[in-house]
Amino acid sequence: TAWRSSPVSSIKTWKSPVLVIHGDDDRNVRFNQTVDLASRLDKAGISYEELVFPDDVHAFLLHRNWIKANTATVNFLDKFLRLSAR
């Protein structure tokens, strides 16, 4: 069950770009899982962007990190949705 719910279990079927956002002090999802995911995305040739918040946790404690995460998400979607609309 854990494997099937993991993003890496289906990475072979991924085609779209990926935005990865993670606090490196996350106690819910180990940060090494993000490092592993990025490595697998590289190997699969899947485009991705990564935003890491040093010393922050799963739900982002700092307001400035919420702003950065939301801004990165809007920019990512704007960039790739515009590209796919061409």
PyMOL Python script that loads the backbone (N, CA, C, O; Angstrom):
from pymol import cmd

cmd.read_pdbstr("""\
ATOM      1  N   THR A   1       0.823  -1.191   0.000  1.00  0.00           N
ATOM      2  CA  THR A   1       0.000   0.000   0.000  1.00  0.00           C
ATOM      3  C   THR A   1       0.866   1.253   0.000  1.00  0.00           C
ATOM      4  O   THR A   1       0.588   2.210  -0.723  1.00  0.00           O
ATOM      5  N   ALA A   2       1.915   1.242   0.812  1.00  0.00           N
ATOM      6  CA  ALA A   2       2.802   2.409   0.858  1.00  0.00           C
ATOM      7  C   ALA A   2       3.441   2.665  -0.506  1.00  0.00           C
ATOM      8  O   ALA A   2       3.515   3.809  -0.955  1.00  0.00           O
ATOM      9  N   TRP A   3       3.902   1.600  -1.165  1.00  0.00           N
ATOM     10  CA  TRP A   3       4.532   1.750  -2.474  1.00  0.00           C
ATOM     11  C   TRP A   3       3.540   2.301  -3.494  1.00  0.00           C
ATOM     12  O   TRP A   3       3.878   3.214  -4.248  1.00  0.00           O
ATOM     13  N   ARG A   4       2.324   1.762  -3.529  1.00  0.00           N
ATOM     14  CA  ARG A   4       1.331   2.208  -4.507  1.00  0.00           C
ATOM     15  C   ARG A   4       0.929   3.663  -4.287  1.00  0.00           C
ATOM     16  O   ARG A   4       0.573   4.350  -5.245  1.00  0.00           O
ATOM     17  N   SER A   5       0.980   4.146  -3.049  1.00  0.00           N
ATOM     18  CA  SER A   5       0.606   5.533  -2.782  1.00  0.00           C
ATOM     19  C   SER A   5       1.777   6.499  -2.977  1.00  0.00           C
ATOM     20  O   SER A   5       1.605   7.715  -2.895  1.00  0.00           O
ATOM     21  N   SER A   6       2.947   5.961  -3.231  1.00  0.00           N
ATOM     22  CA  SER A   6       4.139   6.777  -3.437  1.00  0.00           C
ATOM     23  C   SER A   6       4.193   7.297  -4.871  1.00  0.00           C
ATOM     24  O   SER A   6       3.859   6.564  -5.802  1.00  0.00           O
ATOM     25  N   PRO A   7       4.608   8.552  -5.067  1.00  0.00           N
ATOM     26  CA  PRO A   7       4.722   9.070  -6.434  1.00  0.00           C
ATOM     27  C   PRO A   7       5.715   8.291  -7.294  1.00  0.00           C
ATOM     28  O   PRO A   7       5.548   8.220  -8.511  1.00  0.00           O
ATOM     29  N   VAL A   8       6.735   7.712  -6.687  1.00  0.00           N
ATOM     30  CA  VAL A   8       7.733   7.009  -7.493  1.00  0.00           C
ATOM     31  C   VAL A   8       7.208   5.700  -8.069  1.00  0.00           C
ATOM     32  O   VAL A   8       7.812   5.147  -8.987  1.00  0.00           O
ATOM     33  N   SER A   9       6.100   5.198  -7.549  1.00  0.00           N
ATOM     34  CA  SER A   9       5.561   3.941  -8.070  1.00  0.00           C
ATOM     35  C   SER A   9       5.006   4.091  -9.489  1.00  0.00           C
ATOM     36  O   SER A   9       4.893   3.108 -10.223  1.00  0.00           O
ATOM     37  N   SER A  10       4.664   5.313  -9.868  1.00  0.00           N
ATOM     38  CA  SER A  10       4.080   5.528 -11.202  1.00  0.00           C
ATOM     39  C   SER A  10       4.872   6.507 -12.059  1.00  0.00           C
ATOM     40  O   SER A  10       4.361   7.014 -13.058  1.00  0.00           O
ATOM     41  N   ILE A  11       6.096   6.772 -11.679  1.00  0.00           N
ATOM     42  CA  ILE A  11       6.880   7.795 -12.375  1.00  0.00           C
ATOM     43  C   ILE A  11       7.087   7.465 -13.859  1.00  0.00           C
ATOM     44  O   ILE A  11       7.291   8.370 -14.669  1.00  0.00           O
ATOM     45  N   LYS A  12       7.037   6.214 -14.210  1.00  0.00           N
ATOM     46  CA  LYS A  12       7.217   5.827 -15.620  1.00  0.00           C
ATOM     47  C   LYS A  12       6.095   6.359 -16.510  1.00  0.00           C
ATOM     48  O   LYS A  12       6.263   6.461 -17.725  1.00  0.00           O
ATOM     49  N   THR A  13       4.964   6.694 -15.917  1.00  0.00           N
ATOM     50  CA  THR A  13       3.824   7.186 -16.698  1.00  0.00           C
ATOM     51  C   THR A  13       3.741   8.710 -16.724  1.00  0.00           C
ATOM     52  O   THR A  13       2.890   9.270 -17.415  1.00  0.00           O
ATOM     53  N   TRP A  14       4.605   9.380 -15.988  1.00  0.00           N
ATOM     54  CA  TRP A  14       4.562  10.841 -15.906  1.00  0.00           C
ATOM     55  C   TRP A  14       5.047  11.460 -17.204  1.00  0.00           C
ATOM     56  O   TRP A  14       6.006  10.986 -17.813  1.00  0.00           O
ATOM     57  N   LYS A  15       4.371  12.528 -17.620  1.00  0.00           N
ATOM     58  CA  LYS A  15       4.772  13.249 -18.822  1.00  0.00           C
ATOM     59  C   LYS A  15       4.864  14.750 -18.574  1.00  0.00           C
ATOM     60  O   LYS A  15       5.657  15.442 -19.214  1.00  0.00           O
ATOM     61  N   SER A  16       4.067  15.242 -17.661  1.00  0.00           N
ATOM     62  CA  SER A  16       3.984  16.682 -17.404  1.00  0.00           C
ATOM     63  C   SER A  16       5.131  17.162 -16.526  1.00  0.00           C
ATOM     64  O   SER A  16       5.687  16.384 -15.751  1.00  0.00           O
ATOM     65  N   PRO A  17       5.484  18.427 -16.640  1.00  0.00           N
ATOM     66  CA  PRO A  17       6.472  19.016 -15.729  1.00  0.00           C
ATOM     67  C   PRO A  17       5.966  18.950 -14.287  1.00  0.00           C
ATOM     68  O   PRO A  17       4.762  18.875 -14.040  1.00  0.00           O
ATOM     69  N   VAL A  18       6.895  18.979 -13.354  1.00  0.00           N
ATOM     70  CA  VAL A  18       6.567  18.808 -11.943  1.00  0.00           C
ATOM     71  C   VAL A  18       7.179  19.954 -11.137  1.00  0.00           C
ATOM     72  O   VAL A  18       8.319  20.357 -11.370  1.00  0.00           O
ATOM     73  N   LEU A  19       6.404  20.466 -10.193  1.00  0.00           N
ATOM     74  CA  LEU A  19       6.914  21.441  -9.228  1.00  0.00           C
ATOM     75  C   LEU A  19       7.014  20.733  -7.889  1.00  0.00           C
ATOM     76  O   LEU A  19       6.020  20.226  -7.369  1.00  0.00           O
ATOM     77  N   VAL A  20       8.214  20.699  -7.333  1.00  0.00           N
ATOM     78  CA  VAL A  20       8.466  20.042  -6.048  1.00  0.00           C
ATOM     79  C   VAL A  20       8.778  21.132  -5.026  1.00  0.00           C
ATOM     80  O   VAL A  20       9.716  21.910  -5.204  1.00  0.00           O
ATOM     81  N   ILE A  21       7.988  21.183  -3.959  1.00  0.00           N
ATOM     82  CA  ILE A  21       8.198  22.163  -2.887  1.00  0.00           C
ATOM     83  C   ILE A  21       8.284  21.381  -1.584  1.00  0.00           C
ATOM     84  O   ILE A  21       7.418  20.556  -1.292  1.00  0.00           O
ATOM     85  N   HIS A  22       9.338  21.643  -0.792  1.00  0.00           N
ATOM     86  CA  HIS A  22       9.536  20.850   0.423  1.00  0.00           C
ATOM     87  C   HIS A  22      10.346  21.629   1.447  1.00  0.00           C
ATOM     88  O   HIS A  22      11.315  22.305   1.101  1.00  0.00           O
ATOM     89  N   GLY A  23       9.950  21.532   2.693  1.00  0.00           N
ATOM     90  CA  GLY A  23      10.750  22.030   3.801  1.00  0.00           C
ATOM     91  C   GLY A  23      11.723  20.942   4.219  1.00  0.00           C
ATOM     92  O   GLY A  23      11.331  19.787   4.380  1.00  0.00           O
ATOM     93  N   ASP A  24      12.978  21.298   4.394  1.00  0.00           N
ATOM     94  CA  ASP A  24      13.967  20.240   4.657  1.00  0.00           C
ATOM     95  C   ASP A  24      13.971  19.736   6.104  1.00  0.00           C
ATOM     96  O   ASP A  24      14.754  18.853   6.454  1.00  0.00           O
ATOM     97  N   ASP A  25      13.089  20.303   6.946  1.00  0.00           N
ATOM     98  CA  ASP A  25      12.930  19.794   8.309  1.00  0.00           C
ATOM     99  C   ASP A  25      11.548  19.153   8.473  1.00  0.00           C
ATOM    100  O   ASP A  25      11.001  19.103   9.575  1.00  0.00           O
ATOM    101  N   ASP A  26      11.002  18.671   7.371  1.00  0.00           N
ATOM    102  CA  ASP A  26       9.686  18.028   7.344  1.00  0.00           C
ATOM    103  C   ASP A  26       9.734  16.756   8.179  1.00  0.00           C
ATOM    104  O   ASP A  26      10.615  15.917   7.994  1.00  0.00           O
ATOM    105  N   ARG A  27       8.793  16.619   9.088  1.00  0.00           N
ATOM    106  CA  ARG A  27       8.757  15.423   9.927  1.00  0.00           C
ATOM    107  C   ARG A  27       7.664  14.458   9.494  1.00  0.00           C
ATOM    108  O   ARG A  27       7.489  13.397  10.093  1.00  0.00           O
ATOM    109  N   ASN A  28       6.928  14.833   8.448  1.00  0.00           N
ATOM    110  CA  ASN A  28       5.909  13.948   7.886  1.00  0.00           C
ATOM    111  C   ASN A  28       6.458  13.170   6.689  1.00  0.00           C
ATOM    112  O   ASN A  28       6.213  11.972   6.547  1.00  0.00           O
ATOM    113  N   VAL A  29       7.198  13.864   5.839  1.00  0.00           N
ATOM    114  CA  VAL A  29       7.794  13.264   4.642  1.00  0.00           C
ATOM    115  C   VAL A  29       9.289  13.560   4.701  1.00  0.00           C
ATOM    116  O   VAL A  29       9.700  14.720   4.691  1.00  0.00           O
ATOM    117  N   ARG A  30      10.072  12.539   4.761  1.00  0.00           N
ATOM    118  CA  ARG A  30      11.522  12.734   4.863  1.00  0.00           C
ATOM    119  C   ARG A  30      12.061  13.456   3.640  1.00  0.00           C
ATOM    120  O   ARG A  30      11.665  13.177   2.509  1.00  0.00           O
ATOM    121  N   PHE A  31      12.964  14.384   3.887  1.00  0.00           N
ATOM    122  CA  PHE A  31      13.517  15.185   2.801  1.00  0.00           C
ATOM    123  C   PHE A  31      14.261  14.328   1.776  1.00  0.00           C
ATOM    124  O   PHE A  31      14.288  14.663   0.592  1.00  0.00           O
ATOM    125  N   ASN A  32      14.857  13.239   2.219  1.00  0.00           N
ATOM    126  CA  ASN A  32      15.576  12.378   1.265  1.00  0.00           C
ATOM    127  C   ASN A  32      14.626  11.791   0.219  1.00  0.00           C
ATOM    128  O   ASN A  32      15.075  11.361  -0.843  1.00  0.00           O
ATOM    129  N   GLN A  33      13.326  11.766   0.501  1.00  0.00           N
ATOM    130  CA  GLN A  33      12.373  11.302  -0.499  1.00  0.00           C
ATOM    131  C   GLN A  33      12.261  12.304  -1.644  1.00  0.00           C
ATOM    132  O   GLN A  33      12.057  11.914  -2.794  1.00  0.00           O
ATOM    133  N   THR A  34      12.393  13.586  -1.335  1.00  0.00           N
ATOM    134  CA  THR A  34      12.396  14.604  -2.382  1.00  0.00           C
ATOM    135  C   THR A  34      13.665  14.509  -3.211  1.00  0.00           C
ATOM    136  O   THR A  34      13.623  14.636  -4.434  1.00  0.00           O
ATOM    137  N   VAL A  35      14.785  14.288  -2.552  1.00  0.00           N
ATOM    138  CA  VAL A  35      16.053  14.115  -3.266  1.00  0.00           C
ATOM    139  C   VAL A  35      15.950  12.907  -4.197  1.00  0.00           C
ATOM    140  O   VAL A  35      16.381  12.967  -5.349  1.00  0.00           O
ATOM    141  N   ASP A  36      15.383  11.826  -3.700  1.00  0.00           N
ATOM    142  CA  ASP A  36      15.204  10.617  -4.512  1.00  0.00           C
ATOM    143  C   ASP A  36      14.257  10.885  -5.683  1.00  0.00           C
ATOM    144  O   ASP A  36      14.526  10.465  -6.808  1.00  0.00           O
ATOM    145  N   LEU A  37      13.159  11.577  -5.422  1.00  0.00           N
ATOM    146  CA  LEU A  37      12.202  11.897  -6.488  1.00  0.00           C
ATOM    147  C   LEU A  37      12.868  12.740  -7.571  1.00  0.00           C
ATOM    148  O   LEU A  37      12.691  12.472  -8.759  1.00  0.00           O
ATOM    149  N   ALA A  38      13.627  13.750  -7.175  1.00  0.00           N
ATOM    150  CA  ALA A  38      14.320  14.595  -8.156  1.00  0.00           C
ATOM    151  C   ALA A  38      15.286  13.768  -8.999  1.00  0.00           C
ATOM    152  O   ALA A  38      15.383  13.969 -10.209  1.00  0.00           O
ATOM    153  N   SER A  39      15.986  12.858  -8.379  1.00  0.00           N
ATOM    154  CA  SER A  39      16.916  11.984  -9.108  1.00  0.00           C
ATOM    155  C   SER A  39      16.163  11.124 -10.121  1.00  0.00           C
ATOM    156  O   SER A  39      16.617  10.949 -11.252  1.00  0.00           O
ATOM    157  N   ARG A  40      15.028  10.597  -9.718  1.00  0.00           N
ATOM    158  CA  ARG A  40      14.228   9.761 -10.625  1.00  0.00           C
ATOM    159  C   ARG A  40      13.635  10.587 -11.760  1.00  0.00           C
ATOM    160  O   ARG A  40      13.540  10.110 -12.891  1.00  0.00           O
ATOM    161  N   LEU A  41      13.237  11.817 -11.466  1.00  0.00           N
ATOM    162  CA  LEU A  41      12.727  12.695 -12.516  1.00  0.00           C
ATOM    163  C   LEU A  41      13.822  12.990 -13.533  1.00  0.00           C
ATOM    164  O   LEU A  41      13.579  12.979 -14.739  1.00  0.00           O
ATOM    165  N   ASP A  42      15.031  13.253 -13.038  1.00  0.00           N
ATOM    166  CA  ASP A  42      16.184  13.467 -13.933  1.00  0.00           C
ATOM    167  C   ASP A  42      16.391  12.265 -14.850  1.00  0.00           C
ATOM    168  O   ASP A  42      16.510  12.409 -16.067  1.00  0.00           O
ATOM    169  N   LYS A  43      16.430  11.086 -14.253  1.00  0.00           N
ATOM    170  CA  LYS A  43      16.683   9.866 -15.020  1.00  0.00           C
ATOM    171  C   LYS A  43      15.578   9.595 -16.040  1.00  0.00           C
ATOM    172  O   LYS A  43      15.838   9.042 -17.109  1.00  0.00           O
ATOM    173  N   ALA A  44      14.348   9.984 -15.708  1.00  0.00           N
ATOM    174  CA  ALA A  44      13.217   9.755 -16.615  1.00  0.00           C
ATOM    175  C   ALA A  44      13.080  10.868 -17.657  1.00  0.00           C
ATOM    176  O   ALA A  44      12.239  10.788 -18.553  1.00  0.00           O
ATOM    177  N   GLY A  45      13.911  11.903 -17.532  1.00  0.00           N
ATOM    178  CA  GLY A  45      13.853  13.011 -18.480  1.00  0.00           C
ATOM    179  C   GLY A  45      12.631  13.899 -18.310  1.00  0.00           C
ATOM    180  O   GLY A  45      12.189  14.550 -19.257  1.00  0.00           O
ATOM    181  N   ILE A  46      12.093  13.922 -17.104  1.00  0.00           N
ATOM    182  CA  ILE A  46      10.903  14.735 -16.819  1.00  0.00           C
ATOM    183  C   ILE A  46      11.343  16.089 -16.278  1.00  0.00           C
ATOM    184  O   ILE A  46      12.125  16.173 -15.331  1.00  0.00           O
ATOM    185  N   SER A  47      10.828  17.140 -16.893  1.00  0.00           N
ATOM    186  CA  SER A  47      11.150  18.498 -16.469  1.00  0.00           C
ATOM    187  C   SER A  47      10.557  18.767 -15.080  1.00  0.00           C
ATOM    188  O   SER A  47       9.405  18.431 -14.808  1.00  0.00           O
ATOM    189  N   TYR A  48      11.361  19.376 -14.216  1.00  0.00           N
ATOM    190  CA  TYR A  48      10.844  19.729 -12.896  1.00  0.00           C
ATOM    191  C   TYR A  48      11.551  20.965 -12.372  1.00  0.00           C
ATOM    192  O   TYR A  48      12.668  21.299 -12.769  1.00  0.00           O
ATOM    193  N   GLU A  49      10.858  21.622 -11.471  1.00  0.00           N
ATOM    194  CA  GLU A  49      11.426  22.742 -10.727  1.00  0.00           C
ATOM    195  C   GLU A  49      11.313  22.385  -9.260  1.00  0.00           C
ATOM    196  O   GLU A  49      10.389  21.692  -8.834  1.00  0.00           O
ATOM    197  N   GLU A  50      12.278  22.878  -8.497  1.00  0.00           N
ATOM    198  CA  GLU A  50      12.337  22.506  -7.089  1.00  0.00           C
ATOM    199  C   GLU A  50      12.502  23.750  -6.227  1.00  0.00           C
ATOM    200  O   GLU A  50      13.298  24.637  -6.536  1.00  0.00           O
ATOM    201  N   LEU A  51      11.742  23.799  -5.152  1.00  0.00           N
ATOM    202  CA  LEU A  51      11.840  24.884  -4.182  1.00  0.00           C
ATOM    203  C   LEU A  51      11.966  24.245  -2.812  1.00  0.00           C
ATOM    204  O   LEU A  51      11.072  23.523  -2.371  1.00  0.00           O
ATOM    205  N   VAL A  52      13.083  24.512  -2.135  1.00  0.00           N
ATOM    206  CA  VAL A  52      13.344  23.925  -0.822  1.00  0.00           C
ATOM    207  C   VAL A  52      13.408  25.041   0.209  1.00  0.00           C
ATOM    208  O   VAL A  52      14.054  26.066  -0.003  1.00  0.00           O
ATOM    209  N   PHE A  53      12.728  24.824   1.325  1.00  0.00           N
ATOM    210  CA  PHE A  53      12.760  25.774   2.426  1.00  0.00           C
ATOM    211  C   PHE A  53      13.621  25.205   3.545  1.00  0.00           C
ATOM    212  O   PHE A  53      13.214  24.270   4.235  1.00  0.00           O
ATOM    213  N   PRO A  54      14.816  25.772   3.725  1.00  0.00           N
ATOM    214  CA  PRO A  54      15.688  25.303   4.808  1.00  0.00           C
ATOM    215  C   PRO A  54      15.036  25.532   6.172  1.00  0.00           C
ATOM    216  O   PRO A  54      14.424  26.573   6.409  1.00  0.00           O
ATOM    217  N   ASP A  55      15.168  24.574   7.041  1.00  0.00           N
ATOM    218  CA  ASP A  55      14.695  24.664   8.427  1.00  0.00           C
ATOM    219  C   ASP A  55      13.196  24.876   8.554  1.00  0.00           C
ATOM    220  O   ASP A  55      12.736  25.409   9.564  1.00  0.00           O
ATOM    221  N   ASP A  56      12.424  24.470   7.550  1.00  0.00           N
ATOM    222  CA  ASP A  56      10.975  24.561   7.683  1.00  0.00           C
ATOM    223  C   ASP A  56      10.375  23.165   7.594  1.00  0.00           C
ATOM    224  O   ASP A  56      11.016  22.223   7.129  1.00  0.00           O
ATOM    225  N   VAL A  57       9.128  23.054   8.050  1.00  0.00           N
ATOM    226  CA  VAL A  57       8.477  21.753   8.197  1.00  0.00           C
ATOM    227  C   VAL A  57       7.436  21.528   7.107  1.00  0.00           C
ATOM    228  O   VAL A  57       7.342  22.302   6.154  1.00  0.00           O
ATOM    229  N   HIS A  58       6.662  20.468   7.257  1.00  0.00           N
ATOM    230  CA  HIS A  58       5.698  20.028   6.248  1.00  0.00           C
ATOM    231  C   HIS A  58       4.677  21.114   5.886  1.00  0.00           C
ATOM    232  O   HIS A  58       4.378  21.316   4.709  1.00  0.00           O
ATOM    233  N   ALA A  59       4.156  21.798   6.876  1.00  0.00           N
ATOM    234  CA  ALA A  59       3.088  22.773   6.640  1.00  0.00           C
ATOM    235  C   ALA A  59       3.603  24.209   6.576  1.00  0.00           C
ATOM    236  O   ALA A  59       2.807  25.146   6.649  1.00  0.00           O
ATOM    237  N   PHE A  60       4.887  24.398   6.445  1.00  0.00           N
ATOM    238  CA  PHE A  60       5.521  25.715   6.377  1.00  0.00           C
ATOM    239  C   PHE A  60       5.078  26.607   7.546  1.00  0.00           C
ATOM    240  O   PHE A  60       3.929  27.045   7.609  1.00  0.00           O
ATOM    241  N   LEU A  61       5.988  26.856   8.441  1.00  0.00           N
ATOM    242  CA  LEU A  61       5.702  27.671   9.621  1.00  0.00           C
ATOM    243  C   LEU A  61       5.808  29.167   9.339  1.00  0.00           C
ATOM    244  O   LEU A  61       5.149  29.977   9.990  1.00  0.00           O
ATOM    245  N   LEU A  62       6.626  29.518   8.381  1.00  0.00           N
ATOM    246  CA  LEU A  62       6.886  30.938   8.136  1.00  0.00           C
ATOM    247  C   LEU A  62       5.997  31.488   7.025  1.00  0.00           C
ATOM    248  O   LEU A  62       5.857  30.881   5.964  1.00  0.00           O
ATOM    249  N   HIS A  63       5.404  32.643   7.288  1.00  0.00           N
ATOM    250  CA  HIS A  63       4.523  33.293   6.312  1.00  0.00           C
ATOM    251  C   HIS A  63       5.246  33.540   4.995  1.00  0.00           C
ATOM    252  O   HIS A  63       4.681  33.339   3.920  1.00  0.00           O
ATOM    253  N   ARG A  64       6.495  33.977   5.085  1.00  0.00           N
ATOM    254  CA  ARG A  64       7.240  34.268   3.859  1.00  0.00           C
ATOM    255  C   ARG A  64       7.403  33.023   2.979  1.00  0.00           C
ATOM    256  O   ARG A  64       7.470  33.130   1.754  1.00  0.00           O
ATOM    257  N   ASN A  65       7.467  31.848   3.605  1.00  0.00           N
ATOM    258  CA  ASN A  65       7.568  30.615   2.818  1.00  0.00           C
ATOM    259  C   ASN A  65       6.248  30.272   2.140  1.00  0.00           C
ATOM    260  O   ASN A  65       6.249  29.731   1.034  1.00  0.00           O
ATOM    261  N   TRP A  66       5.130  30.572   2.777  1.00  0.00           N
ATOM    262  CA  TRP A  66       3.827  30.396   2.118  1.00  0.00           C
ATOM    263  C   TRP A  66       3.743  31.299   0.893  1.00  0.00           C
ATOM    264  O   TRP A  66       3.284  30.883  -0.171  1.00  0.00           O
ATOM    265  N   ILE A  67       4.189  32.535   1.056  1.00  0.00           N
ATOM    266  CA  ILE A  67       4.153  33.478  -0.070  1.00  0.00           C
ATOM    267  C   ILE A  67       5.033  32.960  -1.214  1.00  0.00           C
ATOM    268  O   ILE A  67       4.619  32.962  -2.373  1.00  0.00           O
ATOM    269  N   LYS A  68       6.245  32.519  -0.878  1.00  0.00           N
ATOM    270  CA  LYS A  68       7.156  31.995  -1.902  1.00  0.00           C
ATOM    271  C   LYS A  68       6.577  30.749  -2.578  1.00  0.00           C
ATOM    272  O   LYS A  68       6.670  30.604  -3.797  1.00  0.00           O
ATOM    273  N   ALA A  69       5.985  29.859  -1.793  1.00  0.00           N
ATOM    274  CA  ALA A  69       5.413  28.627  -2.358  1.00  0.00           C
ATOM    275  C   ALA A  69       4.239  28.949  -3.274  1.00  0.00           C
ATOM    276  O   ALA A  69       4.128  28.393  -4.367  1.00  0.00           O
ATOM    277  N   ASN A  70       3.374  29.836  -2.834  1.00  0.00           N
ATOM    278  CA  ASN A  70       2.215  30.203  -3.658  1.00  0.00           C
ATOM    279  C   ASN A  70       2.644  30.933  -4.922  1.00  0.00           C
ATOM    280  O   ASN A  70       2.099  30.684  -5.998  1.00  0.00           O
ATOM    281  N   THR A  71       3.612  31.828  -4.802  1.00  0.00           N
ATOM    282  CA  THR A  71       4.114  32.545  -5.974  1.00  0.00           C
ATOM    283  C   THR A  71       4.771  31.583  -6.957  1.00  0.00           C
ATOM    284  O   THR A  71       4.557  31.683  -8.165  1.00  0.00           O
ATOM    285  N   ALA A  72       5.571  30.651  -6.438  1.00  0.00           N
ATOM    286  CA  ALA A  72       6.219  29.657  -7.299  1.00  0.00           C
ATOM    287  C   ALA A  72       5.178  28.798  -8.013  1.00  0.00           C
ATOM    288  O   ALA A  72       5.346  28.456  -9.184  1.00  0.00           O
ATOM    289  N   THR A  73       4.112  28.454  -7.313  1.00  0.00           N
ATOM    290  CA  THR A  73       3.050  27.641  -7.916  1.00  0.00           C
ATOM    291  C   THR A  73       2.349  28.394  -9.038  1.00  0.00           C
ATOM    292  O   THR A  73       2.126  27.842 -10.115  1.00  0.00           O
ATOM    293  N   VAL A  74       1.999  29.657  -8.788  1.00  0.00           N
ATOM    294  CA  VAL A  74       1.345  30.473  -9.816  1.00  0.00           C
ATOM    295  C   VAL A  74       2.261  30.622 -11.030  1.00  0.00           C
ATOM    296  O   VAL A  74       1.818  30.462 -12.167  1.00  0.00           O
ATOM    297  N   ASN A  75       3.526  30.926 -10.792  1.00  0.00           N
ATOM    298  CA  ASN A  75       4.475  31.096 -11.898  1.00  0.00           C
ATOM    299  C   ASN A  75       4.664  29.801 -12.682  1.00  0.00           C
ATOM    300  O   ASN A  75       4.722  29.818 -13.911  1.00  0.00           O
ATOM    301  N   PHE A  76       4.759  28.685 -11.975  1.00  0.00           N
ATOM    302  CA  PHE A  76       4.927  27.383 -12.618  1.00  0.00           C
ATOM    303  C   PHE A  76       3.725  27.061 -13.501  1.00  0.00           C
ATOM    304  O   PHE A  76       3.879  26.684 -14.663  1.00  0.00           O
ATOM    305  N   LEU A  77       2.523  27.214 -12.935  1.00  0.00           N
ATOM    306  CA  LEU A  77       1.313  26.926 -13.704  1.00  0.00           C
ATOM    307  C   LEU A  77       1.165  27.872 -14.885  1.00  0.00           C
ATOM    308  O   LEU A  77       0.791  27.453 -15.980  1.00  0.00           O
ATOM    309  N   ASP A  78       1.454  29.130 -14.663  1.00  0.00           N
ATOM    310  CA  ASP A  78       1.363  30.110 -15.745  1.00  0.00           C
ATOM    311  C   ASP A  78       2.323  29.742 -16.878  1.00  0.00           C
ATOM    312  O   ASP A  78       1.955  29.765 -18.052  1.00  0.00           O
ATOM    313  N   LYS A  79       3.542  29.408 -16.509  1.00  0.00           N
ATOM    314  CA  LYS A  79       4.563  29.055 -17.492  1.00  0.00           C
ATOM    315  C   LYS A  79       4.169  27.816 -18.297  1.00  0.00           C
ATOM    316  O   LYS A  79       4.215  27.836 -19.527  1.00  0.00           O
ATOM    317  N   PHE A  80       3.790  26.755 -17.619  1.00  0.00           N
ATOM    318  CA  PHE A  80       3.557  25.501 -18.326  1.00  0.00           C
ATOM    319  C   PHE A  80       2.162  25.403 -18.941  1.00  0.00           C
ATOM    320  O   PHE A  80       1.984  24.706 -19.940  1.00  0.00           O
ATOM    321  N   LEU A  81       1.187  26.076 -18.378  1.00  0.00           N
ATOM    322  CA  LEU A  81      -0.124  26.078 -19.019  1.00  0.00           C
ATOM    323  C   LEU A  81      -0.108  26.927 -20.287  1.00  0.00           C
ATOM    324  O   LEU A  81      -0.795  26.612 -21.258  1.00  0.00           O
ATOM    325  N   ARG A  82       0.673  27.998 -20.276  1.00  0.00           N
ATOM    326  CA  ARG A  82       0.818  28.792 -21.487  1.00  0.00           C
ATOM    327  C   ARG A  82       1.532  27.990 -22.572  1.00  0.00           C
ATOM    328  O   ARG A  82       1.156  28.050 -23.742  1.00  0.00           O
ATOM    329  N   LEU A  83       2.556  27.243 -22.182  1.00  0.00           N
ATOM    330  CA  LEU A  83       3.283  26.423 -23.158  1.00  0.00           C
ATOM    331  C   LEU A  83       2.382  25.343 -23.747  1.00  0.00           C
ATOM    332  O   LEU A  83       2.443  25.066 -24.945  1.00  0.00           O
ATOM    333  N   SER A  84       1.551  24.736 -22.911  1.00  0.00           N
ATOM    334  CA  SER A  84       0.701  23.667 -23.425  1.00  0.00           C
ATOM    335  C   SER A  84      -0.451  24.210 -24.266  1.00  0.00           C
ATOM    336  O   SER A  84      -1.049  23.460 -25.038  1.00  0.00           O
ATOM    337  N   ALA A  85      -0.773  25.489 -24.132  1.00  0.00           N
ATOM    338  CA  ALA A  85      -1.864  26.078 -24.906  1.00  0.00           C
ATOM    339  C   ALA A  85      -1.420  26.433 -26.317  1.00  0.00           C
ATOM    340  O   ALA A  85      -2.256  26.721 -27.173  1.00  0.00           O
ATOM    341  N   ARG A  86      -0.125  26.418 -26.568  1.00  0.00           N
ATOM    342  CA  ARG A  86       0.407  26.777 -27.905  1.00  0.00           C
ATOM    343  C   ARG A  86       0.140  25.717 -28.921  1.00  0.00           C
ATOM    344  O   ARG A  86       0.520  25.866 -30.082  1.00  0.00           O
TER     345      ARG A  86
END
""", "prot")
cmd.dss("prot")
cmd.show_as("cartoon", "prot")
cmd.util.cbc("prot")
cmd.orient("prot")
